[in-house]
């Protein structure tokens, strides 16, 4: 499955951020339900303030989350720069990805 085949209901991020989120899930979270569930838990912790921020540096992407939202950047191709998105967008994407892989 390529990242272009994976999608979820639109929640508000720009298209470039959505593309990076999809690629992050495919390449860095991969087919691991445990990693996806852990990511959902971290999103929830950041949203309620249990964690002030959280970061995951994966094989190809860097994901950073705080109360202000998320930021994702391609570590291989930095020409487009980091992309911002609401945490709800990431939460919807991870939930949809978990349904695909679980």
C-alpha positions in Angstrom: 0.0 0.0 0.0 1.4 3.4 -0.9 0.7 6.5 1.2 -1.5 7.8 -1.6 -3.9 4.9 -1.1 -4.4 5.6 2.6 -6.8 8.4 3.6 -9.2 9.4 6.4 -12.1 11.9 6.7 -10.8 15.5 6.3 -10.3 17.2 9.6 -8.6 20.4 8.6 -4.9 20.0 7.9 -3.5 21.3 4.6 -2.9 18.7 1.9 0.9 18.7 2.3 0.5 17.9 6.1 -2.0 15.2 5.3 0.5 13.7 2.8 3.2 13.7 5.3 1.0 12.2 8.1 0.0 9.4 5.7 3.6 8.8 4.8 4.7 8.9 8.4 2.1 6.2 9.3 3.1 4.0 6.4 6.9 4.4 6.8 7.5 5.0 10.5 4.5 3.5 12.3 4.3 0.7 9.7 2.1 -2.3 10.3 2.4 -2.2 14.1 -0.9 -1.9 16.0 1.1 -1.5 19.2 3.0 1.5 17.8 -0.3 3.1 16.5 -2.0 2.6 19.9 1.0 4.1 21.7 0.8 7.1 19.3 -2.9 7.5 20.1 -2.1 7.4 23.8 0.6 10.1 23.4 -1.8 12.3 21.4 -4.3 12.0 24.2 -1.7 12.8 26.9 -0.6 15.9 25.0 -4.2 17.0 24.4 -5.1 16.8 28.2 -1.8 18.3 29.3 -0.4 15.2 30.9 2.6 15.7 28.6 3.6 19.2 27.7 5.0 18.0 24.4 6.1 14.8 22.7 8.4 14.0 19.8 9.1 10.9 17.7 12.0 10.8 15.3 11.4 8.0 12.9 13.1 6.5 9.9 12.0 9.3 7.5 9.9 11.8 9.5 10.0 13.8 12.7 6.7 14.3 14.5 6.4 16.9 17.3 3.2 17.6 19.3 2.3 20.2 21.9 -0.9 21.8 23.1 -0.7 24.2 20.1 -0.9 21.3 17.6 1.4 19.0 15.6 4.3 19.6 13.4 5.7 17.0 10.9 8.7 17.2 8.7 10.3 15.0 6.1 13.9 14.2 7.3 14.9 13.0 3.8 13.4 15.8 1.6 13.5 19.1 3.5 12.5 21.2 0.5 8.9 21.7 1.6 9.7 22.5 5.3 7.8 21.4 8.3 4.0 21.3 8.2 1.6 22.2 11.0 -1.7 20.6 11.7 -4.3 20.2 14.5 -3.9 17.2 16.8 -7.4 16.1 15.9 -6.1 15.6 12.4 -3.4 13.3 13.5 -5.7 11.5 15.9 -8.2 10.8 13.1 -5.4 9.6 10.8 -3.9 7.2 13.4 -7.4 5.9 14.2 -8.0 5.2 10.6 -4.6 3.6 10.1 -5.2 1.4 13.1 -8.4 0.1 11.5 -6.4 -0.7 8.4 -3.6 -2.6 10.1 -5.4 -4.2 13.1 
